[in-house]
Amino acid sequence: MNKNLWLLAAAQGLFLTNNVVFIAINGLVGLSLAPLGWMATLPVMGYVVGGALSTPLVARTQTAFGRKGSFLIGLGVAFASALLCFWAAWASNFWMLVAATVVAGYYSANGQLYRFAAAELSAPAFREKAVSLVLAGGLVGAVLGPNLASRTRNLFEVPFAGAYLALAVVALVSMAVMAFVRFPPVPPRAPGADGGRPLWEIMKQPVFIVATAGAALGYGVMNLLMAATPLAMQVCGFAFDDAALVLEWHVIGMFAPGFFTGHLIKRFGTLTIMGVGVLLNVACIGIALSGVELHQFLIALFLLGVGWNFLFTGSTTLALQAYRPEEKDRAQAAINFFVFATMALTSFASGALVTTQGWQWLNMGSLAPVALTGMALVWLAWGRRTAHNPT
């Protein structure tokens, strides 16, 4: 870990603080403002839809301004959108809140590239560990996010308006941190130089398909259950502080393994660790289906977080095998687009299912993407084994 990686890990932690607070409060604020109950998670969905729509633009700003310039632009958008969310909550304007979260998605699309930037700040032999350790910076968000939401929810007479204002301050702090990161200079491209393969050729590789499926479906299942948790716990009679505690342990599960996931990938292989992530998702669903006591919510969401970490870190490491340096901007943008598109679908489905069908059916429905992820891993492992042993 060099100085730049530590600073990037801190930026990752502040990025996750923003995400955790959004997850913790957007559904509840949405529920209090939405015309219909099933619309409650539209502000959560707006955040990821904004991220999906922003991925092509972010790819262009990454190419035009480099990592640092693009990341600072994203943080400027984070500051402005947090203030807009504050005003929407204060004015009790549901659709303004949805629009503000869509704008905030640009920051999310930028922040999702921190993990790829980590690989560029380390020696090639250390890439897996660098990705894993920078993701571990999300522990800052695990502790700061839920506590920030809880302590600022009654700062003003409008519930949670203070939390949005606090996120504007978090964006300013993150700008200061990012200002000190030194990224490798982008080599100038000579006129007529090869820009790499077309995106379709990159995307049709099995390794790209499985890396994208692991990241998108892993994030989708995590988002499906996490976004619904505050609403489900409210229906079950739990206080907001209980939901904040569950989310805190969930995010700890997401990022604490980052201190050793890279070592595990090095030792046992990427597909093996991703397979363990799939099994942890199955265990999470099993515990969630067993009851609705506080400890069941907590353990299920903690296992969900660890499973996400194994899948997402493994998918990021696997994706590095799918593209050349000159292809990274469009390849990474394509991966993030599928991640955000899946998150958008699950954000909407989360609110609709938990408010109409209940927590049990929501968990049962999440078994389908978990099974698809497992099948994708088996397909790639079988293809590699066949290629090495054609007879």
C-alpha positions, 0 to 999 in steps of 0.5 A, a space after each residue: 500500500 503506497 500513499 496514493 492507494 491509502 488516499 484512494 481507499 479513503 475516497 472509497 470510504 467517503 463514496 460508500 458513506 454517500 451510498 449507505 446514507 442514500 440507501 438508509 434514508 431515500 426509501 424512507 423519505 420517499 415513502 413519506 413523500 410518494 403519492 403511492 406506497 410502491 413508489 417509495 424506492 424510486 429515489 433509490 432507483 433514481 440514483 442507480 438509473 442516473 449512474 447507468 445513464 452517466 456511464 458513457 459520459 463518465 467514460 468520455 470525461 475519463 478519457 478527456 481529463 484523466 482519472 483525477 479530473 473526472 473524479 473531481 468533477 464527480 465530487 462536484 456533482 455529489 456536492 450539488 446533488 446533496 444540496 438539491 436533495 436537501 431542498 427537495 426534502 425541505 420542500 416536500 417535493 417527491 419528484 425533485 428528490 427523484 431528479 436529485 438522485 438521478 443527478 447524483 448518479 453521475 457521482 456514483 458512476 465515477 466512484 465505481 471506477 475507484 476500484 479499477 484505478 486502484 489496479 493502476 496505482 500498484 505493481 502488476 503482481 499486486 493488482 488483486 490486493 490493491 483492488 481488494 484493499 481499496 474496496 476495504 476503505 468502504 469500512 469508513 462508510 460502514 461506520 460513518 454512513 449509518 451513524 451519520 444518518 441516525 445522528 442527523 435525521 432530526 437535525 432540522 424539523 424535516 426528518 433526514 434533511 440534515 443527512 442530505 446536508 451532511 453529505 454535501 460536507 462529505 463531498 467537500 472532504 472527499 474533494 480535499 482527499 482526491 486532490 492529493 492523489 497522484 495518478 499515473 499520467 495518461 500516455 498521449 495517443 499518437 495520431 492513427 494509433 490503434 485504439 484497441 478492439 471494438 467494444 462488441 469484440 471485447 464483450 463477447 469474450 466468455 471472461 468478460 461475460 462472466 465478469 460482468 454477470 458476477 458484478 451485475 448480478 452480485 450487486 443486483 441481489 445485494 441491492 434488492 435485499 439491502 434497499 428493502 431492509 429499512 422498509 421491511 424492518 419498519 413494517 416489522 415494528 423495528 426502530 430506525 436505529 435498529 435498521 441503521 445497526 443492521 445496515 452498519 453490519 451489512 456494510 462491514 460485511 461488504 468491505 472488511 473482507 477486503 483486507 484478505 480477499 485479494 490474498 484468497 484470490 491469489 491462493 485459491 483462484 478468482 472463480 473459486 472465491 466468486 463461487 464462495 460468494 454465491 454460496 454465502 448469498 444462498 446462506 443469506 437468503 436461507 436465514 432471511 426466510 427463517 424469520 424476522 427477528 433482529 438477529 436474523 436481519 443482522 446475520 442475513 445482511 452481514 452474510 449478504 455483504 461478505 458474499 457481495 465482496 467475494 463476487 465483486 472483488 473477484 469480478 473486478 479482478 476477472 475483468 482485468 483479463 478481458 481488455 487491453 490498457 487502451 480499451 479500459 475506458 469503454 470496457 469499464 464503462 460497459 461493465 458499469 452500465 450493466 451493473 447500474 442497469 441491474 441495480 436500477 431494476 432491482 431498486 424498483 423491484 425491491 420497493 414494489 415487492 416488499 410493499 406488495 408481496 412481503 419480505 419472504 417473497 422478495 427473498 425467494 425471488 432473489 434466488 433466480 439471479 443467484 442461480 444464474 451467477 453460479 451457472 455462469 461461473 460453472 460455464 467459464 470454469 468448464 470452458 477453461 478446463 476443456 481448453 486446457 484438456 481438449 482430449 
